[in-house]
Amino acid sequence: MTILNPLREIYSDQWLLAVHKPSGLLVHRSPIDKHETEFALQYARALNGGEHVYPVHRLDRPTSGLLLFARDPDTARAMGQAFMAGEVAKTYLAMVRGWAPEAGIIDHPLRDEPEDRRLRGQEQPVREALTHFRRLATTEIPVAIEGYPTSRYSLVELFPKTGRKHQLRRHMKHINHPIIGDANHGRGRHNRYFAERFGQGRLMLAAIAMAFNHPVTGEPVRLDAQPEPSFVTVLGIFPDSGVVLT
């Protein structure tokens, strides 16, 4: 039986492999999901002819979109340093509750969230966290979810300038515009409405673009990824947004 690879290849050269990861797929084995058997890492290895690949950053399990791997340790090290130095420009698309401001900067430090449950009772360091955002569209639907006769939503682009765990999800909650489908930082009533309306629940957060200088050639690289169908379908509530997803 042939197993379909859920990753969609976006970019490939002798040093790097970029793919689109669907929502719900872990990047690699995690202490949070000890019994999970499928990972983006193993599927990326299949795309690499069975040879090992090295993830140079991470996407949360429910987040879909661009995921970058290196084909060798030296390239992985160079890309990891570029991410740490803020030399990789990342763009995310998110649907949030309410009408967000047209643009803004969220400068809000975040406390570390360790994956190991054994460490969660211990005091964790607070680190600088910075996110820029831009509103693309708004909509209002005639559905009462939280006591009002209508419900408002925004489509926003998010540009994280730091890489803290769950940064975008926590930052949007901080400004009272939580991301739809976020079970940990969102609003349950809105999450349930969209899960019921579209027949499935998902986090409405997707990594759609990435730009950096190639770690070997030095040439500028721009990667773009169309969000997966389950994401685009929900965006149908923005009928007149004028947003073109490519």
N, C-alpha and C positions, 0 to 999 in steps of 0.2 A: 504494500500500500504506500502510495506517495503522500508525504506530508507536505502540505503547502506552507511555504515560508511566509509568515505574516509581515516581514519587513519589506519595504519598498526602497530599492536602491536609488539614491539621489545623486551621488557623486562618487567617483572612484579613480584613484591613480595608484602608483606603486607604493605610496606611503600612507594614504588616507582612504577611509571608506565612510561615507555618510549615508544614512538610511532614514526612513520615516518609521517610527515606532508607533504602533497602535495603542490606544488607551487600554489599560488593564494588563499590560505585559511588563513584568519586572525587567530591569536592565541586567541584573545579575543576582546571585543568591544573596538573601538577606536574612538576618536573625528574626525579623518581623514575620516573615513568611517561610518558615522552615520546611513546610511540606510542599511548597511549590516546585514543579519540575520543569517548567518552561521559562526560558529567559531570552532576552534579546541577544545576549552575548553568544549563545549557542547558535542562534539563527544567523548572526553576523559571521560567525566562523564558517557556516555552510556557504555563505556568499563569497567567502575568501578561500574557497577550494579546500575547506577543512583545516586550514592553517589558523593558528591562534591570532586573535585580534585583542586590542587593548582599549577599553573605554576611557576616554579622556575627560568626560564630564558625566553628569547623570540627569535623568528625567524621573520624576516621581512616577510610580506605577500608573495612576489614573491620568497623567498628562501624556498627550500624544504629540508627535512631531519629530523634528530633526534631532538625530542622535549621531554623534561623531565617534569613530573608532580610528585608532592608529594600527598600522600593520607591523610595526616593530617597536621595541622598547625606547629607542632613541627619539623617534618621532612622537611617541606617547609622552615622553618626558618634556619635550619642547612644547607640545600643545598644552600639556598640563600647566606649565609655567606661564604660557600666554593667557590661559583662563584665569589663573591666580593673579596675574598682573593687570587684569581688566582690559586686555588687548583683543578680546573677542567680543564683537557687538552682537547681541542676541535680541531677537524680536519675538514676542509672544502675542497671540490673539486670545482675548477672553471676553466672555459675556458675563456681565455683572448685574446685580440687583440695583435698581434706581437709576437716576440720570446723573452720571458722573460729571465732574467739571470737564471743560473742553481740553484742558491739559494741566499737568502738575508734576510735582516732585514729592515723593514720599521718602522722607529722611527719618527713619524710625528704627533704632537698634533692636536686635532680636536676640533672645536667649537661645543658646544651642538646644536642639532637640536630639538627644542621642538615640540611635537605633536600638541599642542594647537596653532592654527593659530594666535590667539590673541597675542601670545608672540613672534611671529617671527620678529616683527619690533624692538624688544628690544635687547640690547647687551647681548650676552650669554657667559658664561665662556668657556675658552679653557682648555682642559684636555689632559693629557698624553695619547698617543695611540701607541701601539706596536704590530706589526704583523711579524711573521717569515713566509717564504715561500720556497717551493722547486718545481722546474720544473720537471714534469714527462715525457712530450712528446712535440714535436713540429710538425707542418705540414704546408704545403704551397699548396694552391689550385689555379688552373688556372683561377681565376676570378678577374677582375678589379673592385675594389670597391672604392678606393680613388685615382685613377689616375695611379696606378702601374699595370702592367700586371698580377701580382699575388697578393694574400693576405695571410698573415702569422698569425698563431694562436698557442697558447700554452695551455697545460693542466697543471695546477699547484695545489699543495696542499697548503693550507693556515692554519696557526696556530696562531689565535689571542691570545695575551697575556693579553689584556685588552678588555673591553666589551663596547665600545662606539657605539652609534647608527650609523648604516650603515658603520661601521669601515672598513670592508673588501672592500666594494664597493668604498669608498672614498680613501682608501690607494692604491688600484690598479690603480685608476685614477691618483693618485699623481705620480706614477712611469711610467705613460704613457702606461699602459697595462690594460685598462678598461675591465671589465667583459662584455662578450657578453650578450645582452638582458637587460642591465641596462638602463632603460629609463631616469634616473636622472643623472647618472654619466658616462654613456657610449657614444658610437659613433653611431649616428642614422643610418648611411648608413649600417654599419655592422649588426646592430639589424634588420633592414628591410630585408636585404639579407637572414638571417637565418630564419626569420619569414616566408618569401615567399618560401624558399627552403623546409622547413619542415612542412609547412601548419599551423604553429602556432608560436607565439613568447613566449619566457620564459627567465627568468633570469638564466644564466648558473652558478648557485652557489648552492651547496648542502652541508648540514652538514652530514658528513658520519661516524664520530667516536667521542666518548667521553670516557674519563677515569677519575675515581675519587675513593676515598675511601668511602665506604658506610657510610652514616651518623649515622646509628644505630649499625651495626655489625662491622664496621671498616675494613671489607674485601675489597680488590681492585675489582672494577667493570669496565669492558671494554664493551662498546656498539658499535656495528657496524651496519650501515644501507646501503643497496644497493640503489643507486639513482633510482628514478622513471623512467619508460620507456621513457618519453618525453626528459629526460636528456641524457639517454644512447644512444638514437637514434642519437642525434646531435654529440655525440662522435665518430660516424662512420667516421668523417672526419680525424680521427687519425688511419689509417688502420694498421700501423706497430709500434704502440706505445709500445706494450708489456705490457701495463697496464692491470691488471686483477682486475675487480670490483667484490667484493664478498659481 
